[in-house]
């Protein structure tokens, strides 16, 4: 069985730990193949980077991929922000960042004036790309502030 783990690697006093936010089973095995392909691509990209020249003032940053369905900056046909981005904005409010449980989907739907089912769908999409995680049934929290 394969699982997808969202978390953060931390170092404190020289000791490395992993803080896990969510563990979900992998339903689509193409996700595993895609992960290995991405790992190979990142390895080759980072191993073939040109060495920065001294005095030029340009530094080269290692490559880190962004999922193709990353939600930031997506707009609808009429120039409005996507429901995912609006949900993420609500979850990044200090009120919800400070709560351990995060925000209830009904509260988010009420703030955005959209149906609850649309908020649940958007929250599931955001959880898949790693922007948020589910704290309990119908409560989500952003990864923006740890």
C-alpha positions as a Markdown table, in Angstrom:
| # | Residue | x | y | z |
|---|---|---|---|---|
| 1 | Unk | 0.0 | 0.0 | 0.0 |
| 2 | Unk | 1.3 | 3.5 | -0.9 |
| 3 | Unk | 0.4 | 6.6 | 0.9 |
| 4 | Unk | 0.8 | 10.3 | 0.3 |
| 5 | Unk | 2.3 | 12.2 | 3.3 |
| 6 | Unk | 2.2 | 16.0 | 3.7 |
| 7 | Unk | 4.5 | 17.4 | 6.3 |
| 8 | Unk | 7.5 | 19.4 | 7.1 |
| 9 | Unk | 11.1 | 18.5 | 7.9 |
| 10 | Unk | 12.5 | 20.4 | 10.9 |
| 11 | Unk | 15.9 | 20.6 | 12.5 |
| 12 | Unk | 16.2 | 21.6 | 16.2 |
| 13 | Unk | 19.5 | 21.5 | 18.0 |
| 14 | Unk | 21.0 | 19.3 | 15.3 |
| 15 | Unk | 18.2 | 16.7 | 15.5 |
| 16 | Unk | 16.0 | 16.2 | 12.4 |
| 17 | Unk | 12.2 | 15.5 | 12.9 |
| 18 | Unk | 9.3 | 15.2 | 10.5 |
| 19 | Unk | 6.0 | 16.9 | 11.4 |
| 20 | Unk | 3.2 | 15.1 | 9.5 |
| 21 | Unk | 0.0 | 16.9 | 8.7 |
| 22 | Unk | -1.9 | 14.3 | 6.8 |
| 23 | Unk | -1.5 | 10.7 | 5.5 |
| 24 | Unk | -3.7 | 9.6 | 2.7 |
| 25 | Unk | -3.8 | 6.4 | 0.6 |
| 26 | Unk | -2.8 | 6.6 | -3.0 |
| 27 | Unk | -5.8 | 5.8 | -5.2 |
| 28 | Unk | -4.2 | 6.5 | -8.6 |
| 29 | Unk | -1.0 | 4.6 | -9.2 |
| 30 | Unk | 0.0 | 7.1 | -11.9 |
| 31 | Unk | 0.8 | 9.4 | -9.0 |
| 32 | Unk | 3.7 | 7.0 | -8.0 |
| 33 | Unk | 5.1 | 6.9 | -11.5 |
| 34 | Unk | 4.8 | 10.7 | -11.7 |
| 35 | Unk | 6.6 | 11.1 | -8.4 |
| 36 | Unk | 9.6 | 9.0 | -9.6 |
| 37 | Unk | 9.7 | 10.9 | -12.9 |
| 38 | Unk | 9.7 | 14.2 | -11.1 |
| 39 | Unk | 12.5 | 13.0 | -8.7 |
| 40 | Unk | 14.7 | 12.0 | -11.7 |
| 41 | Unk | 14.0 | 15.3 | -13.4 |
| 42 | Unk | 14.8 | 17.4 | -10.3 |
| 43 | Unk | 18.0 | 15.3 | -9.8 |
| 44 | Unk | 19.2 | 15.8 | -13.4 |
| 45 | Unk | 18.3 | 19.5 | -13.3 |
| 46 | Unk | 20.2 | 20.1 | -10.1 |
| 47 | Unk | 23.2 | 18.1 | -11.0 |
| 48 | Unk | 23.6 | 19.8 | -14.4 |
| 49 | Unk | 23.2 | 23.4 | -13.1 |
| 50 | Unk | 26.0 | 25.7 | -14.3 |
| 51 | Unk | 28.2 | 26.9 | -11.5 |
| 52 | Unk | 27.6 | 30.5 | -10.6 |
| 53 | Unk | 30.3 | 32.9 | -11.7 |
| 54 | Unk | 32.0 | 35.1 | -9.1 |
| 55 | Unk | 31.3 | 38.8 | -9.5 |
| 56 | Unk | 28.4 | 38.5 | -11.9 |
| 57 | Unk | 25.7 | 39.0 | -9.2 |
| 58 | Unk | 23.4 | 36.2 | -10.5 |
| 59 | Unk | 22.9 | 33.2 | -8.3 |
| 60 | Unk | 21.2 | 30.0 | -9.4 |
| 61 | Unk | 18.6 | 28.5 | -7.1 |
| 62 | Unk | 17.9 | 24.7 | -7.1 |
| 63 | Unk | 14.9 | 23.6 | -9.0 |
| 64 | Unk | 11.7 | 22.7 | -7.1 |
| 65 | Unk | 8.7 | 21.7 | -9.1 |
| 66 | Unk | 5.2 | 23.1 | -8.6 |
| 67 | Unk | 2.3 | 20.8 | -9.3 |
| 68 | Unk | 0.7 | 21.6 | -12.7 |
| 69 | Unk | -2.7 | 22.1 | -11.0 |
| 70 | Unk | -1.3 | 24.6 | -8.5 |
| 71 | Unk | -4.2 | 26.9 | -7.6 |
| 72 | Unk | -2.6 | 30.3 | -7.1 |
| 73 | Unk | -3.3 | 32.7 | -9.9 |
| 74 | Unk | -6.1 | 30.7 | -11.6 |
| 75 | Unk | -8.9 | 32.9 | -12.7 |
| 76 | Unk | -12.3 | 32.2 | -14.2 |
| 77 | Unk | -13.5 | 33.2 | -17.6 |
| 78 | Unk | -14.6 | 36.6 | -16.2 |
| 79 | Unk | -11.4 | 37.5 | -14.4 |
| 80 | Unk | -12.6 | 36.4 | -10.9 |
| 81 | Unk | -10.4 | 34.3 | -8.6 |
| 82 | Unk | -11.0 | 30.6 | -8.5 |
| 83 | Unk | -12.9 | 29.1 | -5.7 |
| 84 | Unk | -9.7 | 27.3 | -4.5 |
| 85 | Unk | -7.8 | 30.6 | -4.2 |
| 86 | Unk | -10.7 | 32.2 | -2.4 |
| 87 | Unk | -10.9 | 29.3 | 0.1 |
| 88 | Unk | -7.2 | 29.5 | 0.7 |
| 89 | Unk | -7.5 | 33.2 | 1.4 |
| 90 | Unk | -10.1 | 32.5 | 4.0 |
| 91 | Unk | -8.0 | 29.8 | 5.6 |
| 92 | Unk | -5.0 | 32.1 | 5.7 |
| 93 | Unk | -6.9 | 34.7 | 7.8 |
| 94 | Unk | -5.3 | 35.0 | 11.3 |
| 95 | Unk | -8.5 | 33.9 | 13.0 |
| 96 | Unk | -8.3 | 30.4 | 11.3 |
| 97 | Unk | -4.5 | 30.2 | 11.4 |
| 98 | Unk | -4.7 | 30.5 | 15.2 |
| 99 | Unk | -7.3 | 27.8 | 15.7 |
| 100 | Unk | -6.1 | 24.2 | 16.0 |
| 101 | Unk | -9.1 | 22.9 | 14.2 |
| 102 | Unk | -8.9 | 25.4 | 11.3 |
| 103 | Unk | -12.1 | 26.5 | 9.6 |
| 104 | Unk | -15.4 | 24.7 | 9.2 |
| 105 | Unk | -16.6 | 24.4 | 5.5 |
| 106 | Unk | -19.9 | 26.0 | 6.5 |
| 107 | Unk | -18.1 | 29.1 | 7.8 |
| 108 | Unk | -16.1 | 29.3 | 4.7 |
| 109 | Unk | -19.1 | 28.9 | 2.4 |
| 110 | Unk | -21.0 | 31.6 | 4.4 |
| 111 | Unk | -18.0 | 34.0 | 4.0 |
| 112 | Unk | -17.6 | 33.4 | 0.3 |
| 113 | Unk | -21.4 | 33.2 | -0.4 |
| 114 | Unk | -21.0 | 29.9 | -2.3 |
| 115 | Unk | -22.6 | 26.4 | -1.8 |
| 116 | Unk | -21.0 | 24.1 | 0.8 |
| 117 | Unk | -20.4 | 21.4 | -1.8 |
| 118 | Unk | -18.3 | 23.8 | -3.8 |
| 119 | Unk | -16.2 | 24.6 | -0.8 |
| 120 | Unk | -15.7 | 20.9 | 0.0 |
| 121 | Unk | -14.6 | 20.3 | -3.6 |
| 122 | Unk | -12.2 | 23.2 | -3.5 |
| 123 | Unk | -10.8 | 22.1 | -0.2 |
| 124 | Unk | -10.2 | 18.6 | -1.4 |
| 125 | Unk | -8.4 | 20.0 | -4.5 |
| 126 | Unk | -6.2 | 22.2 | -2.2 |
| 127 | Unk | -5.5 | 19.2 | 0.1 |
| 128 | Unk | -4.3 | 17.1 | -2.9 |
| 129 | Unk | -1.8 | 19.7 | -3.9 |
| 130 | Unk | -0.6 | 20.2 | -0.3 |
| 131 | Unk | -1.9 | 23.7 | 0.4 |
| 132 | Unk | -4.1 | 22.7 | 3.2 |
| 133 | Unk | -5.0 | 19.7 | 5.3 |
| 134 | Unk | -8.1 | 18.3 | 7.0 |
| 135 | Unk | -8.0 | 18.5 | 10.7 |
| 136 | Unk | -11.2 | 16.6 | 11.2 |
| 137 | Unk | -14.5 | 16.0 | 9.3 |
| 138 | Unk | -15.3 | 19.2 | 7.4 |
| 139 | Unk | -12.6 | 21.3 | 9.1 |
| 140 | Unk | -9.5 | 22.4 | 7.1 |
| 141 | Unk | -6.4 | 24.3 | 8.1 |
| 142 | Unk | -3.8 | 26.1 | 5.9 |
| 143 | Unk | -0.2 | 25.1 | 5.8 |
| 144 | Unk | 0.8 | 28.7 | 5.5 |
| 145 | Unk | 1.7 | 29.2 | 9.1 |
| 146 | Unk | 2.9 | 25.8 | 10.1 |
